[in-house]
Amino acid sequence: MKLVFAGTPEVAVPSLRALIDSEHEVAAVVTRPDARSGRGRRVSASPVGALAESEGIEVLKPARAGDPEFLERLAEIAPDCCPVVAYGALLPQSALDIPEHGWVNLHFSLLPAWRGAAPVQHAVLHGDDVTGASTFRIVKELDAGPVYGTLAEAVRPTDTSGELLERLSVSGAGLLARTIDGIASGELSPVPQPNADVSYAGKLTTLDAELDFTAPAQRVDRVARACTPAPGAWTTFRGMRLKVGPVRPVTDADRPDLEPGQLHADNKRVLVGTSTHPVELDRVQPQGKKAMAAADWARGVRPTEDDRLGR
């Protein structure tokens, strides 16, 4: 089949690579316009756009997917199907109607669970034991189209959102390639999603990422892992913001008895109290400084018994 692939971030690159290496023709790639990134704030192409350019594939970068010039060019290319992975913009019906087999999205959840922008983060945040990926045909309703295929992925106890998404991006690329193969051969038809067990995964904000040490250790752990790497878990120390990497609940018998937010630092570890048992800090980033090991940070600030993390 002739394909036009739509995607933007690094998580979409394995899928584009798999389709380039398949028997199908990737005639063009649609991605978000070039944006400033990195410490130097240089304007650069998206990861998907960069891969396409390196392969000599035409790259389309519409400001909106409904732009007339983009729709005209898409119609000229006349793709049979448009696979999508994390494109990052709404697709109007005028675009959805162009390919004969529609736009087929790779979504990182087992639909109808966790429809929306942040399915992996919510799977970690809510303590799901299993998540996965689904391929489905895009319709106007959010992530509600009929499903072609799924795969399951265990959520490990120490998974951050970034680690889990990296694994799903690789396994999901295979699922998307198999889905396109099945559509091309006529052997695969989508199945409507059930109306039960629908849940939604809105984007996590900086406010969502603030750690509440009056909550149980399990909750603090899940929030920290769900918000790693983005938007980044944080708290405050002596009135200044402190970014916090993943934490580890501490249940050993010799753990100190700490109040919520109270710090305990020794030569081996830095602990923080919660409403249940303490959590151990791994890496932190003080405001205006580089990330560092929590033990190194503690040696510098020398927390007292009266210091607390959090407001």
N, C-alpha and C positions, 0 to 999 in steps of 0.2 A: 504493500500500500504506500501511497504518497502521504507523508506526514508533515504537519507543522507542529513543532514542539513548543510549549509555553512553560517557562519557568524562570526563576531569578537567582535564588541563593545557592550556596554550596550544597545544600541538601538535595537539590534537584540535579546536580551534575552526574551522579551515578546512573540515573535514569536516562539522561540524554546520551551518555556514553554507551549504555546498553542498546539503545535504539540505533545509534550510529553504526554500531557493530552488527546489527541484525540484518536480515534480508530486505528490510523495508527501506524506503528512501526518505531521509529527513531533508525535505526541500527547503525549509526555512525554520528559523527559531524566533519566537516572540519573547521579549524580556522587558523588564522595566528600564526606563531611560538611565543613562549613566549618572552616577551620583558621587558625591564626595565621601571619602572613607579614609580610615587610617589616621595616624597621628598628624600627618602632613595635610590632611583634608584635601587630597588630590582627587580630581575627577577621574573615575575609572569605570570600566565596564563591569557589569555583574559577572559572577562566576560562570553562569550559563552562557552569557554573551561572549565571554572571553574564550570558552571552549569552542563555541560555534565558529567564531572568527578564525581560530587556529585551524579548524577543519575546512575552512573555505565555504562555510554555509552562510547563506543570506540571513542577516539579523534585522528584525523589525523591532523598533523601540517606540511604540506609540505612547503619547502622554495618557491617552485613554483608549481602551479597546473599542470604543464606539466612534473613533475618529474616522471620517469618511475616507481619507487617504489610506488608512490601514485596512478598512473593510474592502476597498477596491483592490488593493494589492493581494489580500487574502483570497478574494474571489478569483483573481487572475491565476494564482498558484493552484487553486482548485484542489485542496487536500482531500483525501478520502477520510481522514480522521485527524484530530488534534489532541494528542496526549498532553496532560497538564500536571506539573508538580510545583506547588508553591509559587505560582506566578505572582500573586500579590495584588491583583486588581480584579474588579468585577467585570464579567463578560456579559454584554448585552445580548438580547435575543437575536439581533441582527448578525452578530458574530456566531452565535451558537447554531444558526440555521445554515451556515455555509458548507461545512463538511458533511458528506453523506452519512457517516457513522458518528457524527457529533464530536463533542469534546469529552475525552475520557480522563478523569482525574484520579491521581494516586493520592489517597488521604491516609494519614498515619493514625488510624484507629480502626476498631472493628465496628463499623457502622451497624445500627444507628447510634452507638455510643460515641460521645464526644465529637459531635458535629461542631465545626467552627474553627477559629484561627489557631488555637493552642491545644490540640488534642494530647500531645505527648506530655506537656507540662501538667495538664489536669490529671492524666493517668498517674503520674508520680505524686502529685499533690494529694490525691484522694486514696492513695495506697492500693491501687489496682495491682493484683498479682500477675495479670495477663493483659496485654494490649495487642496491637497488631497493625495491619494496613489493609486497605480496601481499594479496589478500583471500581469506579462507578461513572455512569454517564451524567454529565452536568445538566441540571434543569434550573429553572429560575429560583426555586426554593433552596435555601442554604443546605448544601451537602445532603440533599434528600433524594437524589436520583437513584435509579435502579443499579444494583451492584453486579459486577461481572465476576469478581473473585476476591478472596481474602487470604491472609496468612496471619498466624499467631506468633507473638513474641513475648517471652517471660520478662517481667519487670524484676530486675535483681534488687536485693535489699539496699545496695549502695548506689544504684543508678542515679546519675543526674539526668536532667532532661537532655542535655547535650550528648551524653553517652548513649542514651537509649535512641535518640533520633538518628545518630550516626549509624547504629546497627540497622535501624528500620530503613534508612535511605538506601542501604546496600541490598537488603533482602527485598525491599519494595521495588527496586529497579528490576529485579527478576520477575516479580509479579506483574509489573506493568508490561514488560516485554512479552510475557506469556499471554497477557490479555489482548494485546494488539495482534499477536499471532492467531489467537482464537477468533477474534473478530474478522480477520482477513480470510480465514478458512471457512467461516460460517458455522463453526462448531460451538461458538460461545454466544449465549444470549443473556442479557441482564435480568436479574430477578428483583422485583420491587422490595424496598426495605419494609420491615414490619413497623407498625405504628406504635408498638410498645417499646419500653426501655430506651426512649430517645433522651439523650442528654447533650448539653451544650458546653463548649469550651471557649469562653471568651478570652481575649488577650490579657495576660497578666501585666499589671502596671507596676510602677515603682512603689505605689502605696501597698499593693498586694505583697510586695517583696519584703516589707518590714517585718523583722522577727519579733514575736511577742513571747518573752521568756516567762510570762505568767501562764502560758499554755503548757500542756504536757510535752515531754521531751520528744515523743513520737511526732507531734505536730510541728515542732521547731525543725526537726530533721527533714520532714517532708517538704516544708516550705523552702528550706535552704536548697535542697536538691532540685526541686521543681523550678526554682529561679536561677539555677546555674546552667549555662552561662548568662542568660538574659531573663529578666532585666537585672539580675544580680541581687542576692539577698543582702540586707543591711540592717544595722542597728545604730545606736548612738553611744558614744563614750565621752564623758566630760563635755557634753554639749556639741560634739563634732560627729559627723557621720562616719561610720566604720563599715566598709563592705566586708561581708563574711562569706567564705566558701562553704562547701558542704561540711556538716558537723557529724559527730558520731555519738549516739546515745551511750552513756557509760552506766553499766549495771553491775560492775564488779563489787565485791564485798567491802573493799577498803576505800570506796569512793567517799569524799567528804560530804557532809550535810550542808547544802548551800541554799540560800534564799533565791527566789527568781531574779535572774540578772546578776547575781553575785559572782565575782570572779575568784578562782583559785588557781595560782600558777606555781609550778615547781620546775625542776630541771627537765622533766620528761614531758609535761603536757600542760595545757591551759583549759580549765573547766569552767562552765557557766551553769548556774542553777536554773532550774525550770520548776514548774508546779509538781513535777514527779521526781525524776532523777536527773543528774547533770548531763550536759552534752560537752563533748570535747571539740574545741576549735582546731581547724587544720591550718588554713591560710586566711589572712585578713588583709585589708587594704585601707589604711588611714586616709582621711581626706587630704587630697593633694600629694599623696605619696604612692610609691609602687607597692604592689602586693608582696607580702612576705609571710614567712612561717609565723604562726601565732606565738610560739615560744620566743622568737626574736622580738616581736612586737611587745610582748609582756615584759621582757627584760629592759626594754627602753622606757616604757611608761610606768613601770613599777606600781601596779594596781594595789590599792589599800583595801581593807575590809569594808570600808564605806562606799567604795566605787561600785556602780551598777551599770550593766549594759541595758540600754533601752530607756525610754522616756519615763 
